[in-house]
Amino acid sequence: MTSIEPAPRAAMGTGQPVPVEIRDWGARNAHDPTAVRDEDGTYWLFSTDANADGPLPGAGAQVRRSEDLVTWEFDGWALDGVPAPARAWSGADGLWAPDVVRVATADGPRWRMYYSASSFGSRTSAIGLAEAVNPRGPWTDRGIVVATQHDRDGHNAIDAQLVIDGDRHHLLYGSFFGGLHMLEIDPGSGFALDAPAPGAPAVSLGTLIARRPRSVDTAIEGPYVIPRPGGGWALIVSYDSLASTYHVRVAVADDLYGPYRDHEGRELTDLDADPEATGLTVLASHRLEGARGLLAPGHASVLTEPGRQLLVHHTRFPDDPLQHEVQVRRLVWSQGGWPLVSIQPWAGAAENDDEATWPTDVTGLLGTWEVVDWSGPTQQVAASREIEVTADALAGLVPHGRGRFTRDTGAADGGPVDAVVFPAWDAARGRSTLSFAARGPAGTVVVGTRVG
């Protein structure tokens, strides 16, 4: 009997068919992802037009959907190709790094997508705006928000995020070329405040908030800013080479426009500071026992929902560096106000978001833990190791409730600690356990999972 392939399915409102051979992509080929939740509870993931195995099968920002942030279904493209203005400016074959956010407008709630159109190695780039009533579409292109030229500008109009601060909107963007910048957006139109007309690019390119020196190829991109508990802001960025040493660092600031400083007070615009040390590493290449290793995780966004925040990022794999997929991890805030990231991938219904039930007694932390230390070189895939946490190791640790613990004593007593301990699902062992993320005695981050 001859098998018959089902016909290509139409992509979400664009008219582009979804080829049969890519319907099973799932989480694969999702690069530079951002996730949102619709009013009906469906999660929608938007990502770069990418295909690790060959030519692009379509363009217009890839879309996936999920009910649990664990299993993803490829759903086509948001737009029917690269919009004409962005394509004419940049020559792009696909769209990169779409950021999607729900905004209030005079006509009711709308979803806005800020997408990037560029090509590798070029600063001739554009960030465009599309709008929809629902994240499933249809999406309508509105034009170019900000644009750069390779021979004119020192930085690059890609990797956008719309930051909403009360009734003010701001666009954060940038990459290797010239660092990261921020400019103010008109909430009504979605375009820059100084744009000569809606649909016209910004006149000013904004304020510099982060950069790196030429000694490390100016390697910084994928910015994302979130409010910090108690006030201020945290900047999440990706450093280094996309397919090998990529990793995620953070810094904080009192003002949205900076200065952003790391845990040692170094400003992210300081070109004289050690570029290998500036910024607090919270996620990098690693391998846990019994699990597939992660290589070059990065370009993260944050999904904020009632009672939880999740880091949404792509990652590659040491055994097959060309392949990439989306992964989701819990983001937690330490007592000292630092965003930290779980070593375990998100497990959907198996997770416990009720912080009132998270550990409050130091004796509950005793046992054997598998840990990874982010203080090592990011050129390596960090191997995990097992440690035995004893009562002596916990001496001086002060509980603050809801899984938060600190220690302010000196090195003789183990050194200062600012940790969060929370329930997690051990993906390798298939069981519930505890995980932690902590700023350790050396000022770097240690993460782990209890295994015994």
N, C-alpha and C positions, 0 to 999 in steps of 0.2 A: 504494500500500500504506500502510495507516495504522500509524504507529509507536505502540508501547505503552510507557508509562513503567513502569519497574520499581516494585514496591511499596515503600513506606517500610520501611527496615530498623530493627529494634529496637535501641535504644541499649544500651550495655554493661550488661546485667543490670537496668536500671531499668524496662523495659517501655515507655519513651517511644519512639515511632517517630522515626527520623531522616528528616525530609522529603527527598524526592528533590532539591529545588532547593538544598539546602545540603551535599550530599555532596561537592561539589567545592570547598568552602571552603578546604581545605588549611590553609595558614598564616594565611589571612585571618580577621579578626574575633577573633583571639587577643589578649586584653588581660590585663595583669598575670599573666604566665605563670610557671609553675614546672615543671621537667622532672625525671623520675626514670627510672631504668633497672631493668627487671624482671630476675629471675634468668635468663630465657631470652634476654636481650639486647635486648628490645624497649624503646624509649623511650616513655614516656607523658607527655603534656603536659596540665596542668590549668590552666584560666584562667577569667576572669570571664565571666559570661553577658552577651554583647554581640553586637550586630548593627548595623554602621554603616549598613546600607541600610534599616532598618525595625524593626518590633516583634520582640521576642524569639521565636524559633521554639520555644524550650524553656528550661527552667531547672533548676539543680541542679549547676552547675559544668561547663563545657565540657571535653571530653576529646578529645585527639588522640593518634595513635600514629605512630611513625616507626622506621625501621631505621638511619637515619644522621644524624638531627637536621637534615636538609636538606629532605627531602620529608615532608610531614605529611598524614595522612588523618584527617578528622573522624570521631569515633567515638561521638558522642552526649554524654550527661551522666552524671556520677558518681552523682547522687541524683535521685530522682523528684520534682523541684521543690524549693522552699524548705522545709526541715523545719519542722513546725508550731510548735515553741517559738520558733525564730528569726523566723519570719514573724509570729507573734503579738506579739513584742516590737518588731520593727522595721517591719513592714508592707512588707518588701522583696518585689520581684517576681522577683528573681534573686539569685544568689550572686556575691560578688566575691572576687578575689585568693586563691584556695585555695593553701595551702602543704601539701605532701605529703612525708612522711618515714617511713622504715622504722625501727621501734623493736623492742627486745627486751622481751618480756613473759613472765609466768609461764606463759602458754599457748603460747609460741613467738613467732616474728617476726610482727609486725603492721604494717600501714601505717596511719598516722594523717593525716587531713586536717583542717586548721584553716581554716575558711571564714568569710567575713564576710557579714553580712546588714545592709543599710542602705539609705538613699536619699540622693540628692545634696542637699548642704546641711544635712544633719541629723546631730546627734550621738546620736540615739536608734538605737543600733547594737548588734549582738551578734556575737561570735566563737563559732562552734560547733565541735564535734568529731564527725567520722565516722571509722569504722574499717573495714578490710577485710583479708582474708588476702592478697590480690593486688591490685596497682594497677588491674587491669582490672575489679575489683569481684567480687561486689556489695558496696556500701558500706552500712553501718548507722549511722544517726545516734545519737549518745550524749547530746546536749544542749548547753547553753550554757556556755562556759568563762568568759567575761568579757563584761559588758554595760555600756553607758553610756546616760544619758538626756540629751536636749538641754538641758533646763532645770535639770539637777542637776549635770552633770559638765562640766569644762573641756576634756576631750579625747574622743577618738573610738575606739571599739572596732572597728577595721577593720585590714586589711593585716597579718595575723599571720605570724610565722615561729617555728617551734619550733627552738630552739638547744640542741644536746646538748653538754654539757661533762662528759665522763667519765660518772659515774653520776648527774649532775644535769641536769634539763631546765628550760628557761626559755622563756617566751613573750614575744617582742618584737612590738610592735604600735603603731599610732597613725597620725595623719594631720595635716592642716592644723590641726585643732582641738586646741590644747594640746600638740602635739608628740608625741614617740615615748616609749613607756614599756616597761618590762620587769618581769615577775613570774615567780616560780618555780612550776614545774609538778611534780606528783607523777608520777614515771615510771610507776608502776603503773596509775593511773587515767587519766592524760592531762589531769586537771583541776588547777586551782590548789591549792597546798598548803593555803591557808586556806579552800578551798571548804567549806561546811557539810556537803555530801554530794556524791558523784559525780553529775554532771549538773546541779549547782547552780553559779551564777556565783561568781566570786571575790569576796571581801569587800574586799580591797585592790586598788587599780588599778595598783600597781607603782611603779617608780622611773623618774623622768624621765631620759632619756639624750640627747635632742636636741630642739631647737625653733628657731623663727625668729620675728622680731618682726613686729608688725602692719604695719610699713612695707612689707613684701613679702607681705602677706596670710597670714603665718605658713606659707608654702608649703613644707612638707616632708612626705614620705610614702614609702610603699613600702620600708620598711627591710629590710635583710638583713645579717646578721653572719656572718663566716667567720673561722676561726682564722688567725692570722698566722704565717708560717714563723719558727721560733725563739721563739715565744711571743707572747701578746697576741692582739688581735682587730682586725679591720677592719670598719667599718660602711659599707655601701653604701646610699645614699639617693637619692631623686629630689626635685628642687627645681622650683618655679615652675609655670606654667600647663600643664595636661594636654595641650591640643591645639595649643600654639604654642611655648612656651619651655621645656618640660619637658626636663630633662637629669639626668645622673648625677654625683654627687660622692661622695668617700670621706673618711673620717677614721679614726684608729687609737687604740687604748687598750691599756694593760697589763691592766686588769681588765675583765671582761665588762660590768660595770655602769658603766663609764666612770671618769673623764671621757674622752670622745672628742675628740681634737685633730686639727687639720689640719696641713699641711706647715709652717705658720708658727706652730704652737703655739696657735692659737685654739680655744677650747672650743666645741663645737656647742650648748651650752646658754647661751652668752653672748649676751644680747640687746643689749649695747652695742657689740659688734664689727660691722664692716661686713657686712651680710647678703649683699651681692653678692660678697664676697671669701671669706667663710668656707667651708671645704670645698674639696677639690681636685677640679676637674672632670676626669673621665676619659672621658666620652662625651656629645656634644651634637649639635645639628642641623648637618649638613654636606652637601657635595656633592663627590664625586670625579669626575674627568674620565671621560666615557663611561658613567657609572653614574647610576641614579636617586637623587636626593637623599633624605636622611633628615631628617624633621622630628620634633622632640619625642621622641627615644628615651628610654625609661625604664622604671620599675617593674621592676627587675631582680632575678632570683634567680641562684644559682650552682649548677651541676651539677658535683660533684666526683667524678672517676673516677680509677682508677690512672693516674698519669702526666700528668694534665691537669685543668684547671678551665675551665669555660665559663660565660660570662655569658649568661643567657637573658632577653630583654627584649622589649617591644613597641616598635613605632615607627610613626609616621605619615609622610606624604609631602608635600613642598612643593606639588606639583601637584594634590593631592587630600587635603586635611588631615583629612577625615572618615574616610578609610580607614585601617585599622591591621592589622598582622600581627606574628607572632612572628619574631624573628631571634636568631641565636646567634653569639657571638664568643668568641675565645680570651681568657681572663684570665691574665695573667702577673704574677709578683712580681719587682720590681726588687731589685738588690743591697741597697738600703736598706730593703727590706721594705714597699714600697708596691704595692698592686694596681693594675695598668694594663690597658687593654683594646685589643685589635686593632682597627684601622680596617677590616679586611676581614671580611666575614661568613664563618662556618664553612663549610668545603667538604667535610666528611666524609672519605672515603677519600683525598682529595688532600692531607690534612694530615699533618704530620710531628711526632709527639709525643716523639720521642727527643731529649731536651735535650742528650745527649752529642754530638749531631751539629750542634747549633746553633753559630753563628759564634763563634770564639775569637780571631780575628786582626783587628785594626782595618783592615788593608788590604782585607779582604773587604767593607768598608762603603763603599768608594769607588764613585762613580757618580752617576746622576741619580735623585732621589727626589721623589715627589709627597707633599706633607706638608699636614697640617691642624694649626692651632694653636688650642688651646682657651682662650687668654687673652682672646679677643674677647668682645663682648657676646653673651649667650645668646639675645637677641631676634633674632639674625641667623642665617641658614643659612650657616655658615662655608664659604667657597670654598677649594678646595685650590690650591696653587701648587707649581711645580717648583723645586728647588734642586739645585745641583751640590755634592756632598760631595767635597772635596779633601783632600789630605794635611794641609794647613794647618788645615783645620776639625777634623781628628781629633787634632791635637796635644794631648798630655797625657791622652788617653783611655786608661784602664787596663782591660785585659780580666780578667775573673774566671772565665771559663769558662761554658759552658752559656748563651751568648748575653748574659751580663751585662757591662756596661761602665760605668765611672764616671770622672768627672773632678772633682777637688776644687780646681782652680786658680781664681784670681780672674777678674774680667771681662776683664782685659787679654788673657787666654789663651783667651777664649771662654766663661768662666763654668762653674760646676759642672753636671754632668750625671749622671743616674742612669737608665740606659737598658737595655732588653731588646730584642735583635734575634733574630728567629725566622723560620723558613720559613712561607710563607703562599701562598694561592691568590689571584691577582689576578682578581677576579670580572669586572671590565670588559674585561680583555684576554685572559682565558681561559688563563692560564699560571701556572706556579710562579714564585715570586720570594721576596724577603725583605720583611718588614715590621718596624717597630719602634714602641715606645712609650717615651716618656722624660719624666721630670721635667727640664725645661730650665733654662737660666740664670735665667729670671725666676721660677722656682718654680712655673710652670704646665706643663701637659702638652702635648707635641707628639707627633703620631703620623704614620706615613707608610708608603709602599710604594716599593720600588725599581722604577723603570720603565726604566732604561737604564744 
